[in-house]
Amino acid sequence: MDTNLTSEKSSLYKFLSLYIFLTIIIFLLASTMYYKFEKEVMLYSKLPKLQEYSKDVIRRIRAMHNSLLEDNYYPRYSNFKSAIYDADYVKIFSLLRNEKIDFQNYLYKRDRYIYFIKEPSLYYLGAKYVVIEVLDDEKWLTRVYKNILIYGGIFIVFMAIIGYFLGKQFLRPMKESFMLLNNFIKDTTHELNTPVSTILTNIETIDKESLPAKLQKKIERIEIAARTISVIYKDLAYLLLQDKIPSTIEKIDMNELIGQRVDYFKTMAEAKKIKISFSKSPCFLQADKQKISRLVDNILSNAIKYNKIGGTIKIKTFKNGFYIEDSGIGIEQSKIDEIFERYRRLSSSEGGFGIGLNIVLAIAKEFNLQIKVDSKINQYTRISILWQE
């Protein structure tokens, strides 16, 4: 069945989405670790040069500390900047571009600059810390991004392909189960048709009026059961073959068609003492007659099934539509949209598989029909089918 195929695809897509999401998480974690590793490698590759710079600054400020000359000035360099801070992290003098120093790390990178913190052996000029700042050309960073982009992309594509084939393997048992179930339903449906048709045909040939009252009731119960099975059979057949049988569009007299369906369900309605009133106006629809018959059958059978004993069913046709209203259990407003979901049953008091109104929705969509549902709990449910000229 196409629904099973859609469900299989949906399960596969969900599996792949989760698989790719986890793959991306792994990729991001690996990329972060790779970035941090390359950053550490870069920083430690700069360390020898930074230590030379700091030694030179310390040597110069030591000379300034020991000299009493008034023309001493803080050393300046073209290839790096420096600063000195006291033991309380207070700036003594600075040429740095960014003076927010992290004294907890002796070697680190912030923005585009690398910082190295060195402690002189003695407090020259009161300096506890010498800070060196150099500009990072970030060539290493460009290389890291390039590698992440290239190898990361290959990794994600590779994992996606692996995930797709893994998903197909995981879903194979489900697919086989669906196929077995479909074949079982097809075989069962086919086997149901002949005996049910035979029962109904033979019942219709019986002159019920000539039978005793008790026997008439037994025949009526058999007829109701057979017609119920017939409706189920037609629904299952529609689900199995809906996309394989092309629609034959013709002008349908809805009064005639609905009248025929009311006659078909007459015995079932009488068994619950339900009175059916049918108000007719000229009403025609361009569609497939067999499919519209299925639509009417499912609405009408639900109106009988969920009605109360001695209830009523009102049917009215008009120019561009019709409605079927029952006096049954009703539907909560918050759950009206749920009644068209396949296998969804809002009441367990009656039998059924929850496929009838889903079929109504599918047929309505095929022929651009609008479905309107009005309902009040324990009062009524009215299902209207509307269309444009």
C-alpha positions in Angstrom: 0.0 0.0 0.0 1.2 3.5 -0.8 0.7 4.6 2.8 3.1 1.9 3.9 5.6 3.0 1.3 5.2 6.6 2.6 5.7 5.4 6.1 8.8 3.5 5.1 10.2 6.5 3.4 9.4 8.7 6.4 11.1 6.3 8.7 14.2 6.2 6.4 14.3 10.0 6.3 14.0 10.3 10.1 16.8 7.7 10.5 19.0 9.6 8.0 18.2 12.9 9.6 19.2 11.6 13.1 22.3 9.9 11.6 23.4 13.0 9.8 22.7 15.2 12.8 25.0 12.9 15.0 27.6 12.9 12.2 27.6 16.7 12.1 28.0 16.8 15.9 30.9 14.4 15.7 32.3 16.6 12.8 32.0 19.8 14.9 33.7 18.2 17.9 36.5 16.8 15.7 36.9 20.2 14.0 37.0 22.0 17.4 39.7 19.6 18.7 41.6 20.0 15.4 41.4 23.8 15.6 42.6 23.8 19.2 45.4 21.4 18.4 46.6 23.5 15.5 46.4 26.6 17.6 48.5 25.1 20.3 51.1 24.0 17.7 51.2 27.5 16.3 51.6 29.1 19.7 54.4 26.8 20.8 56.1 27.3 17.5 56.2 31.1 18.3 57.4 30.5 21.9 61.2 30.6 21.2 60.9 33.9 19.4 58.6 35.4 22.1 61.1 34.4 24.8 63.9 36.2 22.9 61.7 39.3 22.7 60.9 39.2 26.4 64.6 38.7 27.3 65.5 41.7 25.2 62.8 43.9 26.9 63.9 42.7 30.4 67.5 43.5 29.5 66.5 47.0 28.4 64.3 47.8 31.4 67.1 46.4 33.7 69.5 48.9 32.1 66.9 51.6 32.6 66.5 50.6 36.3 70.2 50.7 36.9 70.8 53.9 35.0 70.3 57.4 36.5 70.3 59.1 33.1 67.3 61.3 32.5 67.2 60.5 28.7 66.3 56.9 29.3 63.0 55.9 27.5 61.0 52.7 27.4 62.2 50.4 24.6 60.2 50.2 21.3 60.3 47.6 18.6 58.9 47.4 15.1 58.1 43.7 15.1 56.3 43.5 18.5 54.8 45.5 21.3 55.4 45.2 25.0 54.2 46.3 28.4 55.1 46.0 32.1 52.8 45.4 35.1 53.3 45.3 38.8 52.5 42.4 41.2 48.9 43.7 41.5 48.4 43.5 37.7 48.4 47.3 37.5 49.9 48.8 34.4 53.2 50.6 34.8 53.8 51.3 31.1 52.2 49.8 27.9 52.5 50.0 24.2 49.9 47.2 23.7 47.0 47.5 21.3 44.8 45.6 23.7 45.5 46.1 27.4 43.0 43.5 28.7 45.6 40.9 29.7 44.8 37.4 30.9 47.5 36.8 33.6 46.2 33.3 34.2 47.8 32.1 30.9 51.4 32.8 30.0 50.8 32.1 26.3 47.6 32.7 24.4 45.9 34.2 21.4 43.2 36.9 21.4 41.7 38.3 18.2 44.6 38.6 15.8 47.3 39.0 18.5 49.5 36.5 20.4 50.5 37.3 24.0 53.4 36.0 26.1 53.8 36.8 29.8 57.3 36.6 31.3 58.2 37.2 35.0 61.7 38.8 35.4 63.9 37.4 38.1 63.9 40.9 39.8 61.4 43.7 39.9 63.1 46.1 37.5 61.2 49.4 37.5 58.7 47.6 39.8 57.7 45.3 37.0 56.4 41.9 38.1 55.2 40.9 34.6 56.5 41.7 31.1 53.9 41.2 28.4 54.9 40.7 24.7 52.3 41.2 21.9 52.9 40.1 18.3 50.6 40.2 15.3 49.4 36.7 14.1 49.4 36.5 10.3 46.8 33.7 10.7 48.1 31.7 7.8 47.7 28.6 9.9 44.0 29.5 10.5 43.3 29.7 6.8 44.9 26.3 6.4 42.8 24.9 9.2 39.5 26.2 7.7 40.5 24.9 4.3 41.2 21.4 5.7 38.0 21.4 7.7 35.9 22.4 4.7 37.5 19.9 2.3 37.9 16.9 4.6 34.8 17.7 6.6 32.7 17.8 3.5 34.1 14.5 2.3 33.5 13.0 5.7 29.8 14.1 5.8 29.1 12.9 2.3 30.8 9.6 3.1 28.9 9.1 6.3 25.6 10.1 4.6 26.2 7.4 2.0 27.0 4.8 4.6 23.9 5.9 6.6 21.7 5.6 3.6 22.7 2.0 3.0 22.6 1.2 6.7 19.1 2.7 6.8 18.0 0.5 3.9 19.4 -2.6 5.7 17.6 -1.6 8.9 14.3 -1.0 7.1 14.4 -4.1 5.0 12.6 -6.3 7.6 9.9 -3.6 7.9 9.5 -3.4 4.2 9.2 -7.2 4.0 6.6 -7.1 6.8 4.6 -4.5 4.9 4.7 -6.6 1.7 3.5 -9.7 3.6 0.8 -7.7 5.2 -0.3 -6.1 1.9 -0.4 -9.5 0.2 -2.4 -10.9 3.1 -4.9 -8.1 2.9 -5.2 -8.4 -0.8 -5.7 -12.2 -0.6 -8.2 -11.8 2.3 -10.1 -9.0 0.5 -10.3 -11.1 -2.6 -11.6 -14.1 -0.7 -14.2 -12.0 1.1 -15.8 -10.6 -2.0 -17.3 -13.8 -3.5 -19.0 -15.1 -0.3 -20.3 -11.7 0.7 -21.7 -11.0 -2.7 -23.3 -14.4 -2.7 -25.0 -13.9 0.6 -26.4 -10.5 -0.4 -27.6 -11.7 -3.7 -29.4 -14.6 -2.1 -30.9 -12.5 0.6 -32.3 -10.1 -2.0 -34.1 -13.0 -3.7 -35.8 -14.0 -0.4 -39.4 -13.0 0.0 -39.1 -11.8 3.6 -42.8 -11.0 3.9 -43.7 -14.7 3.6 -41.4 -15.7 6.4 -42.2 -15.9 10.1 -41.3 -12.8 12.2 -38.4 -14.6 14.0 -36.9 -15.8 10.8 -37.3 -12.3 9.2 -35.2 -10.9 12.1 -32.5 -13.6 11.6 -32.4 -12.8 7.9 -32.1 -9.1 8.6 -29.2 -9.7 11.0 -27.4 -11.8 8.4 -28.0 -9.0 5.8 -26.7 -6.3 8.2 -23.6 -8.3 8.9 -23.0 -9.0 5.2 -23.5 -5.4 4.2 -21.1 -4.3 7.0 -18.5 -6.8 5.6 -19.2 -5.5 2.1 -18.5 -1.9 3.2 -15.2 -3.0 4.8 -14.3 -5.0 1.7 -14.9 -2.0 -0.6 -12.9 0.3 1.7 -9.9 -2.1 1.7 -10.2 -2.6 -2.0 -10.1 1.2 -2.5 -7.0 1.6 -0.3 -5.2 -1.2 -2.2 -6.2 0.0 -5.7 -6.8 3.8 -5.4 -3.7 4.7 -7.3 -4.0 1.9 -9.9 -7.5 2.4 -11.2 -7.9 5.6 -13.2 -10.9 7.8 -12.4 -13.7 7.9 -15.0 -15.2 11.4 -14.9 -18.9 11.7 -15.6 -21.9 13.9 -14.6 -23.4 12.3 -11.5 -26.9 13.0 -10.3 -26.2 13.1 -6.6 -29.9 12.7 -5.7 -30.0 9.4 -7.6 -26.7 8.2 -6.2 -27.5 9.2 -2.5 -30.9 7.6 -2.9 -29.3 4.3 -4.0 -26.9 4.4 -1.0 -29.7 5.1 1.4 -31.6 2.1 0.1 -28.4 0.0 0.5 -28.1 1.0 4.2 -31.9 0.9 4.9 -31.7 -2.4 6.7 -28.9 -1.3 9.0 -30.7 2.0 9.8 -34.0 0.1 10.5 -32.1 -2.2 12.9 -31.4 0.8 15.1 -34.8 2.4 14.4 -33.2 5.3 12.7 -35.4 7.5 10.6 -33.8 9.0 7.4 -35.2 12.1 5.8 -33.9 13.2 2.4 -34.5 16.8 1.1 -33.7 17.0 -2.6 -32.7 19.9 -4.8 -31.0 19.6 -8.3 -27.5 18.5 -7.5 -24.8 17.3 -10.0 -21.1 16.6 -9.7 -18.4 15.9 -12.3 -16.4 13.0 -10.8 -15.9 9.3 -10.7 -19.2 7.6 -9.7 -17.6 4.6 -7.9 -15.4 6.8 -5.8 -18.1 9.3 -4.9 -20.2 6.3 -3.9 -17.5 5.3 -1.5 -17.4 8.8 -0.1 -21.2 8.8 0.5 -21.1 5.2 1.9 -18.5 6.1 4.5 -20.3 9.2 5.7 -23.7 7.4 5.8 -22.4 4.3 7.5 -20.8 6.5 10.2 -24.0 8.4 10.6 -25.7 5.1 11.4 -22.9 3.5 13.4 -22.5 6.5 15.8 -26.2 7.4 16.0 -28.4 6.6 19.0 -31.3 4.1 19.0 -34.3 5.8 17.5 -32.2 8.6 16.2 -32.5 10.5 12.9 -30.4 11.2 9.8 -31.1 14.2 7.7 -29.7 14.4 4.2 -30.0 17.5 2.1 -28.7 18.2 -1.4 -28.3 21.6 -3.0 -26.8 23.1 -6.1 -23.1 22.8 -5.1 -23.1 20.2 -2.4 -24.9 18.1 0.2 -24.8 17.2 3.8 -25.5 14.2 6.0 -26.5 15.0 9.6 -27.0 12.5 12.4 -28.3 12.8 15.9 -25.5 10.8 17.5 -22.7 11.1 20.0 -21.1 14.1 18.4 -17.4 15.1 18.2 -15.4 17.4 20.5 -14.4 20.6 18.6 -10.7 20.1 19.5 -10.8 16.6 17.9 -12.6 17.3 14.6 -9.4 17.5 12.6 -8.3 14.1 14.0 -11.3 12.1 12.6 -9.7 12.1 9.1 -6.5 10.5 10.3 -6.1 6.9 9.1 -6.7 4.3 11.8 -7.9 7.0 14.2 -11.0 6.1 16.2 -12.3 8.6 18.7 -14.8 6.2 20.1 -14.2 2.5 21.0 -17.9 1.8 21.5 -18.3 0.9 17.9 -16.3 -1.4 15.6 -14.3 -0.4 12.6 -10.7 0.2 11.6 -10.7 4.0 11.4 -10.2 4.2 7.6 -13.6 5.4 6.4 -13.2 9.1 6.9 -9.6 8.9 5.7 -10.9 7.5 2.4 -13.5 10.4 2.4 -10.7 12.9 2.7 -8.6 11.2 0.0 -11.5 11.2 -2.5 -12.4 14.8 -1.6 -8.8 15.9 -2.3 -8.8 14.1 -5.7 -11.9 15.9 -6.9 -11.2 19.3 -5.2 -14.2 18.9 -2.8 -14.4 20.8 0.4 -15.3 19.0 3.7 -17.0 20.9 6.5 -17.7 19.3 9.8 -20.1 20.8 12.4 -20.8 18.9 15.6 -21.9 19.2 19.2 -21.4 16.5 21.8 -24.4 14.2 22.3 -26.5 16.4 19.9 -25.4 16.0 16.3 -22.7 15.7 13.7 -23.1 17.3 10.2 -20.7 16.5 7.4 -21.0 18.8 4.4 -19.4 18.1 1.0 -19.1 21.2 -1.1 -17.7 22.0 -4.6 -17.3 24.8 -7.1 -19.3 24.8 -10.4 
